[in-house]
Amino acid sequence: MSIVRRNIFALLSAQVATWGISIVMIVFVPHVVTPVNYGRWGFAGVIASFVALFAGFGTPQYVTKEVARDDAMLEPLVAHALALRVPLTVFLGALAFGALSLLGYPWEIRWLLVICCFAVLITGASAIFAAALQGEQRMQRTAFWFTIERYIDAGGMIAALQAGFGLIAAVTVSTCSYMISLLATWSQLASRQWRRVRWQRETFRRLLAGGSPFFLWSFALTVYGSIDIMLLTLMAGDAAVGRYLLAYKFVSIPGAVPVLLSTALFPVLVSASVTDGGAFAHVAQRAF
């Protein structure tokens, strides 16, 4: 259980460390970005979240589960998950861009969507690497570099906005900072035996079948958490969405704590369910 405590401590420490800069961003950005542009950014982010949802199809959670059961499955599952996610992200992003263009949405929203989808491409790859590390219960370095990334992300965005480059340039700078987590997670897995991976249809099928329950759960949560933004955009306009998002970001800050706890405990529960039913019951009781 000591590794579980260390992972929980690392994740919670990273979250506490990022709360301060998150609050700074929530307070600072609306002062230099108009409510209309803030709302457009939020709307583009919601569309990009659906791109991420369908491109991922629950595969990161499935990778975590299977790696926690059998570490030998790490290389084939990660490689096949990436081979699915990258082209799907590009295709769905282009589809969303085309749909917004046909519907006559402003060019700012469309370009923000392009940038957000590029962010989805980067974070999607790092999410798969992080999922494999989560399955191995190696989360401390990932949490550390995530904290560094958040501060560089915030600092770059604040500097771009203060210099007068505008929201699109600031979001682009923010997106580039996501490379930190991608490189940090990949560096921990680079020494694995990737050349031995054999491409098999059965592995793709397992990923889609195994990820579908996680996808359905994530789909319900995403719709529940973002449908209000989409409806508000249609009924009240971008400025109302901007003001709503500002309040929503404040309210959602404490919600990260139970997510972090489940992140640390999930691979432990999966591993215990395979090897020791008594240990599973003990961990589950301690978690509650």
C-alpha positions, 0 to 999 in steps of 0.5 A: 500500500505504500506505493498507493500512498505515494501516488495519492500524495503525488497526485494531490500535491500536484493538484494543490500546486496547480490550484493557485495558478488555475485561480490566477488564470480564471481571474486574469484571462477574463480581464483581457479577453472579451466575454464574446471571445471567452465564450467562443473559446469555451464553445470550441473547447466543448466541440474538441472534447467530443472529438477527444471522446470519440477518438479515444473511445475509452481506450486509455482506461482499458489500457490501464486495466489490462496493464495492471493485470498483465504488464506484458500487454503494455507495448501492443496495447499502447501501440494499437491505441495510438494507431487508432487515436491519431487518425481518428482525431485528425478525421473527426477534427476535420469533420467538426471544422467542416460542419462549423464552416457549413453552418456559418460559425465565425472564423475565430471559433473555427480556428480555435477549434483547429488549435483545440483539436491539435491540443487533443492530438497531443494530450490524447497521445500523452493520455495513452502513455500516462494510462500505461504508467497508471497501470504500472502504478508509476504516477509520481513523475507524471504528476510532477511534470504535469505541474510544471506544464500547467505553470508554463502553460499559464505563464505563456498564455499570460505573456501572450495576452499581455503582449497583445497577441490576442486569444488565438495566439495565446491558445496556440502557446498554451497548446504547445506547452502540452508537449511537456507531458507528452515527452515526460510520459514517453520518456518513461516508456521509451526503453520498452520493446516497441520493435517487437509489437505485431500489428493484429486486428484482434488487438484493435478489436479488443481495444474497441470492445474493451474500451466501449463501456468506459466510452459510454460512461465518459459520453454520458458525463461529457454530454451532462457536463457540456450540453448546457454550454452548447444550448447557451451558445444557441440561446444567449450567445457567446458573451453569456457563455463566457460569463457562465464558463467563468463561474463554472471554472470556479465551482469545478476546482474541488471536483478534481480530488475524487478523480485523483483518488480513483486514478491512484486506486483503479490499477490497485483494484484491478490487480487485486481482483485478479490475484487476491479477492481479499486484498480487493475487498480491503482496498475497496473498503479503505477507499470508501 
